[in-house]
Amino acid sequence: MAGGKTTTRSHMKSNRKRSRDVEKAYTNAQFAAKLRRLADAVESGGRFAIQVAGERIRVPANAVFNVEHERSGDEEEVEFQIKWRPE
């Protein structure tokens, strides 16, 4: 799984950017590297930038972090979420 799997759904909103719902699969090593960079940014109080499915995302230092757990049938999911309002 060198590049991973990407699932993308997008549509136009009436404002500046197109809305998007992207899920990108990474190898264990790629995911760990991204988490390390995120952890360093959070710990230092800095901003975080990441590229997902070809788009560069800039997460501000004042973003809100939360963890979500979902269970449905024989499947469980943990999501690490980062939310902010565009500047």
Secondary structure, 3 states (H helix, E strand, C coil): CCCCCEEEEEECCCCCCCEEEEEECCCHHHHHHHHHHHHHHHHHCCCEEEEECCEEEEECCCCEEEEEEEEECCEEEEEEEEECCCC
